[in-house]
Amino acid sequence: EVYDEEGNIIRRIDRPYEAVPFTGEDAKDYYNSFADNTNQVFQKMARDLELPTVKTVTDRLLVDDSGNLWVELQESKIQGESELVAYDVFDPDGVYTAKVWSEIQPALFKAGKMYTMKTDEEGYRNLKRYRIKWED
């Protein structure tokens, strides 16, 4: 949903999606994510939280330099040795234009290029640039 300065909805972008179940493995990942936290109050609060039965449809939203909205989905597939994540792309008018499968999680778009940050095994962060080529 897109709101104006007064808080009124001026545009709603919608696409039907199938619900993705929240699995026992997801719960395990959730609990492991704060296992090392030393704050006992936080740990109790996080453990007592009622976990959902389905995941949210989206994971991240990102706008490229052409005004396209990239919606990262909770949908992935294995292709060869890579795990690909699905992105729904909407044009600046909110019209669905494409589903993109990528092993790269974009962080920024500029001048027709996509940038992402990677951290190597030694903890050094690297900025990688990719060219975007749209095909029909």
N, C-alpha and C positions, 0 to 999 in steps of 0.2 A: 504494500500500500504506500502511496506517495501522498504526503500532506502538504498543505500550504502553510504560510506563516501563522494563520489563526488556528491551525490544528484540524482543518477540514480535509477530508479525503478528496484529492483531485484526480487520482488514477489508481486503479486496482489491477495488478497483473496476476493472472490466475492460470493455472494449468492443472488438470486432474492428475493425481499421482496415486500409486498403490501404497498402502501402509507397509512400512518395513518393521517387522517385529523386533522388540528389544529382547535379546537373548540372554541366556545365562552367562555366555562368554562376555557379552557387553557389561553385565553386572560385575563380573570378575575384573574386567579392565577398569571399571569405575572405582571399585574398592581399592585396587592396586594403585590407582593414581594418587591417592592420599595416604597410603600406608606409611610413608616415611615422614609425614607431617607430625611434628612434636606437639602441636596444640591439641590437647585432649578434648577441649570443648568443641573444636572444629570436627575432630574425628567422630565424636558422639553424634553431633548434628548430621554429619554426612552419612553415618551408618543408619541413623533413624529415618532418613529421607525415604519416602515411598517412591520406588523406582517405577518408571512408566512401562506400559505394555507395548507401546510402539515408539519408534524413534521419530524425531522431527524430520520432515521431508528434506529440509535444507541444512547444510553445514556452514557455508559461508556465502556471502554476497560480495561481488566486486564489479565495479564499473570500469570499462576500458576507455581509452582516450577518444574513441568514436562514439561514446555514449551508450554502448551495448551493456546490458546487465548480464553478468555471468553468475549463475546460481549453482553452487557446488551441491551436489546431491549426496544422499546416503546410499549411493549405488556404486558398486565397483565390480570389476571382473578381472580375471587373470588372462593375460595374453603373453604367451611365451614365458619369460621369467619376470615380467613386469606386472604390477598391479595398476590397472587403469581406473580412474575415478570419472564419473559422469558429471558434465556441466550442461545445464540448459542455458542457451543464450537467447536473450530478448533484445530486439532493436530499441532505439531511443523512444519509440512510440509504444513500447510494451508488447509488441507482436513477437511471438515465438518464432525464432529463425533457425535454430540448429541445436542438436545434441552433440557435444564434443566429448570424446573419451581421451583422457590425458594422464600420463604418469607424472606430469609436472604440475605442481600446485602454484598457479600464478600469484604474484604478490603485487605487480604493477604492470601497466601497459603504457607505452610511450612511443609515438612515431612509428606505429605498426610493428613494434617489438613487444615481446612479453618477457618480463624479468621475474626471477625467483631467487630466494636466498637458500643456500645449502650450507650445512655445517658438516665439516669432515670429521674423521675419527679423532683428530687431535684437537677439535674444538674451534678450528678456524672457520669463519664465515666467508662464503664466496657468493658473489653476485653473478648469476648466469643469465645470459640474454638469448632469446629464441626469436626467430622470425616467424610470423604468422602468415600462412598462405591458405586462403579460403578457396575451396573447390566446390563446384556445383554437384 
